[in-house]
Amino acid sequence: MRVHFIVALFAFSAAVHASSTLRVGNRVLTAGDSRERVVALLGKPTSKSHAHKSRRRGGRRGVRVLDNHQGGEQWRYRRGDHVTVVTIVGGRVSDIEDRRL
């Protein structure tokens, strides 16, 4: 039973890979690169969305505040059998997620 769980865990971890680097041909995109570098390496994104970070004010029943600027943008790219999501905060890459379809 434990072996099946471990195998399933490895299979899931291979399907989604979040990292601070991404190889694009013979070049590498890294966290901290500018949004211009992302466009130069990957081109125009397939779609864009805002990643919202929320914070609470005033205890348990406080108001939830969504902040567009701290959450940044998520740029999605379809690359063959992969979907790559690049999160950009403050004009710089903060996270790169690459998953196989």
N, C-alpha and C positions, 0 to 999 in steps of 0.2 A: 504494500500500500504506500509506504514511504517513497519507494522508488518511482512509482507512477507520479506522485506529487512533484518530485524533483525533476523528472523528465518534462512534465507540463510547465513547470516554472522556467526551465531553460528554453523551451519552445516559445513561451511568451516573451522572454527577454530578447530573443533573437528577432522577433517580429517588429518590435519598437525599440529604436535606439536613439536616446537623447544624448547629445554630446556638445562639446564646445568647438568641435572641428567638423568639417565636411570636405571630402575630396571631390573636386569638380574637374574631371579630366586630369591634367597634370598640375592643377593649381589647388590651393587649400583655402577654404573660407573658415575663419576662426571667430570666436566670441571677441568682441571689441572692434571688429571691422565696421566700416561705415556702410550706410545704406546704399551709397553709390557703388561700393565694391560688390555688394550683393547683386545689384542690377547688372554690373559688368560681368559677373561670373554666371549668374542664373537667368538673367533676362527679366522680362516683365512677369510679375507673379500671376498665377491663375486666378487667385482671389486674395482679398485682404479683409481682415477683421480686427476689431479692437479687443485686446485682452484686458479685461477689467480686474483690478485688484479691489477688494472691498475691505473696509474697516468699520468697526462698530464704535459708536459714541454712546456714552452714558450707561454702561452696564449691560445686563442681560437683555433688557428690552429696548435697547437703544436703537437709534436710526442707523441703517446701513448706508454708507456713503460710497459711491462708486467713483473712482478717480481714473479718468482716461489717460492721463499723462504718465502715471506710475506703472500702469499695466502694459502700456506700449501697444504695438501692432503685431499681428501675426500674418506673415506672408506665406501663402501656400503655393507650392510648385508641384506639378505632376511630371515626374521624370521616369519614363519607361514604366517599370512595375513598382516604382517607389513614389511615395508622397513625402515631400520635404516641407517642414514648417519652420520658418525662421522668425523668431521673436525679436522685434526691434524696440528698444527703449532708449529714448533720448537721442535718436539718430544712429545708435550703435547696436550691433548684434549682441543680444544677451543670452540666447539659447537657440540651439539647432536640434530639431527632431526629425529623424529619417525613419520611415516605416515602409515595410514591404507590403504590397496589397495581396 
